[in-house]
Amino acid sequence: MTGPMSGVRVLEVAQWTFVPAAGAVLADWGADVLKIEHPRTGDSQRGLRQLGNIAIEGPRNPVMEHANRGKRSIALDISVPEGHELLMDIARTSDVFLTNFLPDARAKLKIDVEHLRAVNPNIVYARGSAYGPMGADSGNGGYDMTGFWSRAAGAASTTPSDLNGVVAQPGPAYGDSIGGMTIAGGIAAALFERERTGVARTVDISLLGVGVWAMGVAVNAALISGQPWIANPSGANVVPHNPLTGFYCTSDNRYLGLSMLQAFRYFAEFCARVGVPHLAADERFASPELLAKNGAAAAAVLREAIAAQPLGYWRTALADFDGQWAPVLNTAEVATDPQVRANGGIVPVAQDGETYDLVASPVLFDETHLRLDPAPQFAEHTEMLVLELGGDWDRIAALKDAGAIG
């Protein structure tokens, strides 16, 4: 593959989505990513066929494609001596080692920092974890639902204050995907420093850290005020002091999302667009201060006006409006959104003479859509890699006899 990471080799010993998603991003950017999978079990996500309300049928698995496209699959048992030796042979040719194995497992398998640096002092070592490499919980595992969503305040801060329960993440691997981009950025920075100084860093990214960063403004507010962020009660879709920030229901039970932080600047034109121009002339809303003070009264009128027409009408009426708004779309609508497609958010992937579409990572280089390759079949590239490393078919046979490769 071509791209800014072309020529970089990433050795990935990881499964599920959080850390493998970083490998997928690096592959999108052109890196040669070697995914190590156990010869008998593979990545645990290969068997995941139910995503919430959606049953996965057919040969393609959305979770595997999302986190593993563009990689090469190497079936290797690194717990046996022959397999560990081959892993170290690969490490000697690699720029990055990427893992989400827990500390005890890394030590047992001899894949911790000191083991990799013993064979390749220049390798960038990147670890993804639930709670970070330091502190009392550093050895504990977790998923994005625990480390990113629950513990980092995302769940509490999005749950309506009058709801008896907790709001779940909006989709599978939500925090994992955000975290994967973060890991990829950290690796890119470490490679940049290594290029300039020769220093190879150890890079750590945790789901907890990514979640706290995502909630950073609200957490900073808590640091200053001592008060937690409290979500509006259910149904209270508009910010009380700003009638142009929040959600308005349309006649077909769809929603407009408004986010005009400079409400007074856009208020008059917005009122005209939605058919209530007299509202802007009302003395209750004659200044930014008065609009903020009487925002709830303005919102009541706007709510009634917007509820009179369907979403399609408002998309046309507001198409060239300068204020910040968007239709609230579901995932099936995002999949066909022309703006997403125009900017390479979804691109075609070719496999076996056919093509299918896949979400791309969100960085463009020179305004050019990324070219994605499919996720590998299990163990697809094992023998090829042994040959690339200078081995022969006798070594391949010996590795198979030892149970080291599949």
N, C-alpha and C positions, 0 to 999 in steps of 0.2 A: 504493500500500500504506500501511497505518497502522503505527504503532510509534514507538519513541523516536527513530528516525532519520528520521522522516517530514519531508520538506522539505529534506533534505540530498541534494545531487547529487554522485555519485562518478564521475569520469572514469577508466576503467581501460584501460591499454595494457599488456596482459600476456597470457600464455598458460600452458598446463599447469595445475597445481593450486595450488601454494603461495600465490601472490599472488591469483589468481582466487578461491580459497576465502575469502579475506578479503572480497572483493566480495560473495560469496554470503551471508556472515554479515551484512554491512551491509544487503543487500537483504532478508534475513529480518527485520531490525529496522526496515524501512520505507524505507530509502534508495532513491533513483532511481539505479541503477548503469548507466552506459553503457559497454558492452563494445566496444572497438574491435577489429575483426578485419580482416585483410588481404583485399581484395576477391577475390583469386584462391585463396588458400590457407586462410583462416580460422584458427581456433585449431587447432594441430596435434593436439589431443586429439580433434577431431571424427572422425578416422579410426581411432582406437584401438578395436579390436573384440575384443581378446583380453586378458583379465585373469587371469593365472595359469592355473589349470585351467578357467576359465569362458570360453566363447566367447559373445560378445554378439551376439544376433540381434534383429531387429525395429527399430523406429524410434528407440527410446530408448537413449541411451548413459549408463550409470551414472556415468562419470567427468565427463562434461559436465553432467549434471543436478546432481551433488554440488557442483561448483565454480561453476556458472553459473545456477542457478535464480533466477528473479525479476529477471533483468537484461534490458536491451534491447541487441540486437546491431546495431552500426553498422559496415557494411563500408566501410572508409576506408583508402586508401593514403596514409600520412602522409609518405612519402618524396618525393612530388611536391608542388610549391608549392601547388597548389589544395587538396590534401588537408591539408597542414600548416596552411594558412590556416583551413580549416574546423575542424581540431582546436583551434586557438587560439580560435576563436569559441565552441566548446563550453567550453573552459577558463575563459573569462570568466564563464560562468554556473555554474561548478562550485565546490564547497566542498573537494573532495579530488581529488588526482591520485594514482593508484595504478599502480605499474609494477614489473616484474621484469626489464626490459631491462638489459643489462650497461652499464658506464660508457661504453665506446667507442661502442656503438650509440645510447645516449642523446645523446651529443655529436653524432654524425653526423646523427641525426634531429632535432636541436634540440628535445629534450624533457627536458632536464635542469632542475635547480631554477631556474637563472637565466632560462631560456627561459619557463617557466610563470609565474614571479613577475613577469616583464616585462609580461605581459598581465593578471595577477591577483595582486597583492601579498598578498592574504588567503588564498590557497589553501594548504591543508595538503598537503604533498608527502610521499608515503609510498613507500618503496623496500623491496622484499624481495629478498634476495640469498642466495647460498650461504654466504658467509664474512664478510659485513659490509663496511662502506664504508671501512675503514682496514686497514692492514697489507699485507704482501707479496702475499697471495692475494685482495685485494679485487676484482680484475678478473676472477677466475676464475668460471666457471659451475659449476653442480652441481645435483643432485637430492637429495631427502630421503635416498635410500640412501647418498649420499656425505657430504653436510654434516651431516645430522641423525643418521643411524644409525651410520655407520662412524666418522667423525672425532670425534663427541661421546661415544663409548664405549658407546652403547647396544648395538651388535652384540657387542662383546667381553664386556660385562657380563652379557648374557643367554645366552651360549654356554656350555653345560655344560663344566666344566673337563676332562673326559675325551673330548670330542667332537673328532674330526679334521675340522674345518671351522668355519664361522661361521653362526650363526643369522641368517636374513633377517628383515626387518620382518614383522610379523604380517599385513599386508594392504597393498594398493596405496594410495599417497598417505597413508600413516599419519602420517609426520612433516609432510607438507604440510598436512594437516587441522589438526593441533595448531598448526602455525605460522600458519595462516590465522586461527584464533581469536586468536592473540597479536597479529597485525597489526591485526585489527579492534579489539581493546582499546586498542592504542596510538593508533589513529586517533580513537577515542572520547575518550581523554584529551586529545589535541591539540585536538579540536573544543571540548571543555569549557573548556580554557585560552583558546582564541581567543574564546569567548563572553564570558569574564570579563575578559580583558585586551586583546583585540584582536591578540595576538601569534600569528602563524601559524608553526607549527613544521615542520621536516623530520623525518620519522619513519623510522627504520631498524630492520628486523628481519631477522635472518639465520637460516637453517636451523641453522647451527652454534651460534648463541646459544640458540635454542630447545632444541636437543638437550642442550647443557650445562646449561641450567636444569632440564630434565626429569631429568637425572642429578645434580642439584645436591647432594643429601645424600651420595651416594657420592663425588662429586668433592671435596666438603668434607672427607670422611673421608680422602681421599688427600692433601689439603693438610696435614692434621694429622699423618697417620701416614707419609706417603711410600709407602704400599702401595696397589696397585690393587685394585679390587673383583673378586673371583673367584667365579664362580657355582658352585653345588654340582655334583658330577658327575651325569651322567644317571642317572635312577632314584632319586636321593637327594632325595625330594620334600618331606621334612619337616625344618625347622630343628633341628639337633641338640640345642639347649638348650631348645626349646619344642615339645612334641608337639602343640600346638594352633595351630601356624602352618606351613602347607605344604599339600600335596595328597595326598589319600587316594583310592585306586582302589576302585571299587565292583564288585559281582559281574558287572555288564554292561559292564565295562571303561570306565566313565565316572569322573568325578572330582568330589570335593568340595574346594573351596578354603577352608581355614581361615585366619583372621587374628586370633586372639585374643592380643593383645600382653600382656594381663594373664591369663596362662594359669591361674594358681592360682585366680583368682576364679571361673573357669568350669569348672574341671577336674572337680569332683564331679558336677555336673549333666550335663556332657557324657558322662562315663563311664556314668551311669545311662541316658541317652538312647540310647546305642549298645549297651546290654546288658551292660556290664561294670562294675557298680557297685562290685564288690569292689576294683577298681583304685584308686579314690579313698581306700580305707581302708588301702592298703599303706603301711607306714611309710617306704618309699623315696621317697614323694611327699608327705610330711606337711607340707611347708612350701614356699614359693616357691623357696627356695635348693635344697632337695632335689629338687624337680621339675625345676629347670633342670639340676642335676647328673646326674640319671638320666633325662633326657628321652628318650633313645634307647630305653631299656627300656619306657617307657610307650608310645612310638610303635609299637613292635613289636606290643603287645597291641591297640592301637587299629586298626592296619592290618589285622590278622586279623579283628577284629569288623566293621569297615566293609566289608571285602571279601566278607562273607557275604550282603549284601543289595544290590539294584539301586538306581540313583539315585532312581527314583521313590519307593521306600520311605523313603529318607533325607530327601527333600524334605518328606514328610509328617511324619516323626518329629521333624524339626528346625524345622518351620514356625514355631512360637512360642517357639523357644529364643532367649534374649537374647544369646548369644555371636555373634561376627561370623563368618559363613560364607556361601558362595554356591556354587551349582552351576557347574561349568565348562561353558559353553555354546559352541556353534559359531555362525557367522553366521546360518544359517538359523533357528536357535532364537531368537536375539536378535530376528530380524525378526518373530517372533510372541509375544515375551515381553509378557504383559499389563502388567507394571510399566513397561516402556519405553513402551508405548502410553499408559498412564494419565498419564504425565508429559510427553507430547508429544515423545518422542524420535523417533517415526515418525508422520508425519501424511499425510493424503490431499492430493493435488494434482489440481486439475481442469484438463482440457485437451480442447477440442473435444468437449464433452459427455460425456467419460469421466473417470474418476479412476484414479489410481495412487498408490502409497505411496512416500514418500521420507524419508530421515533428515533431521531438522531440526537446526539448531545448538542447543547445549544450555543456552540461557539463556531462562528464562521471565520474563515481566513480568506482575505481578498474577495469577499462577497461571493464565495463559491460554496455550493452545497457539498457537504461531506459525502464521500462514497463509502458505503458500508458493505462489508462482507457478511455472510450468514454466520450464525453460531456453528461451531464444529460439531460433527457427530462424535459420540463418545469414542475416545482412543484413536481418532482419525489420523493423527499425525505422529504417533509414537515411533514407528519404525523409521519414518523419514527423518526424524530428528536424530536418532541414533546414528544414522548414516551421515547426516550433516556434521555431527561432532567427530567424525573420523572413524566411527565404528564400522563393523562389517556384519554380514549375516550370521557369522559364527557368534559374535557377541550378542546379537539379537536373540539367537536360539538359547544362549546361556542365560540371558536375562529372563527369558520366558520360562526356562526350566527352573530357575530360582524363585519364580513367582513375583519377580520385580516389576515386570511390565505386562500389559494386557494388549 
